[in-house]
Amino acid sequence: MASKSKQVMKKAILTENPVLRQILGICSALAVTNLMMNSLIMGLALTFVTGLSSFFISAARKYTPKHIRMIVQTMIIAVLVIVVDVLLRAFYPTMSKALGPYVGLIITNCIIMGRAEAFAMNNPPVLAFLDGVASGIGYTLVLLAIAFVRELLGFGSLFGFPVLGASWTNWTLMIMPPGAFFMLGILIWITNNKKEGGQA
């Protein structure tokens, strides 16, 4: 069980990273990565929803008729997204405003439904939970990697703290949507290039 858990975690975070390998969840990855704090909170929110939704969907899979499974999955995901949204509004209203509609749009994130259909529906709850959490961690790491470069070059700061000093000239391109596309494309290229190099 322990070895299988490690394999599931490694596969979801590295070898089948949902953003870099499967090109899923890129809308939010492009939208919130101008700041590292936004990326971290978004990543944690998605990890919470993906982990728990996979757990509950797996636990209910034997009792869910096939013709309504998508409805049940969507309902479970929607409830968890509402919980995240309410918690953010109550305890972190500034971040809730900063992320805007993207928290609510977690329900449409392809990573969550993809893990539900590909893994949770065919595996026990604990493994499904680990797979969901690992997929969320993989997603979060990509967001933070993109945000690191965008915030550093675009604002001269990291997590809101000045790093490059007053003499630094901010790269406006980095805090605009094209900067996100640029960084994501580079990350995907580097990842695929390493994979092909390893196979060769």
C-alpha positions, 0 to 999 in steps of 0.5 A, a space after each residue: 500500500 505504501 509503495 503504491 501510494 508513493 507511486 500515485 503521488 509521484 505520478 500525479 505530481 511529476 510524470 503526469 503533472 495535470 498542467 505540464 503533461 495533460 494541459 489541464 487547468 490552464 485558464 486559472 494558471 494563466 489568470 492568477 499567476 501575476 502574484 505568488 500569494 494569489 497562486 498559492 491560495 488558488 493552488 491550496 483551494 484546488 488541492 482541497 477540492 480535488 483531494 476531498 472530491 476524489 475521496 467522496 466520489 470514490 467512496 460513493 462510486 459503488 452506490 452511484 448509478 452510472 447514468 447520473 454519476 456526472 451529476 453526483 460528481 458535479 454536486 460533490 465538487 460544487 459543495 466543496 467549492 462553496 465551502 472554499 469560497 465561504 471560508 475565503 470570504 469570511 477569513 481572507 476577504 482581500 484574497 477573495 476579491 483578488 481571485 474574483 470569479 476564479 474560486 467559483 470557477 474551480 468547479 469547471 476545472 478539468 483537473 478535478 473532473 479528470 481525476 474523478 473519472 480517471 482515478 477516483 471511479 476506479 480506486 479505493 477512497 484513500 488512494 483517490 484522496 492521495 491522487 487528488 492531493 498530489 494532482 493539486 500539489 502538481 498544479 500548485 507547483 506550476 502556478 508558483 513557478 510561473 508566478 515566481 518569474 512573473 512577480 519578480 520581473 513584473 513587480 520586483 517582489 516575491 509574495 509582496 516583499 520587494 526584492 530587486 530594489 527601487 532601481 529595478 525597471 518593472 517588466 510590464 509584459 510579465 504582469 499582463 496575460 501574454 507574460 503568463 502564456 510565455 512562461 507556461 509555454 517555456 515550462 511545457 517546452 522544458 518539461 517535454 524536452 527533458 522527457 524526450 531527452 530521458 527517453 533517448 
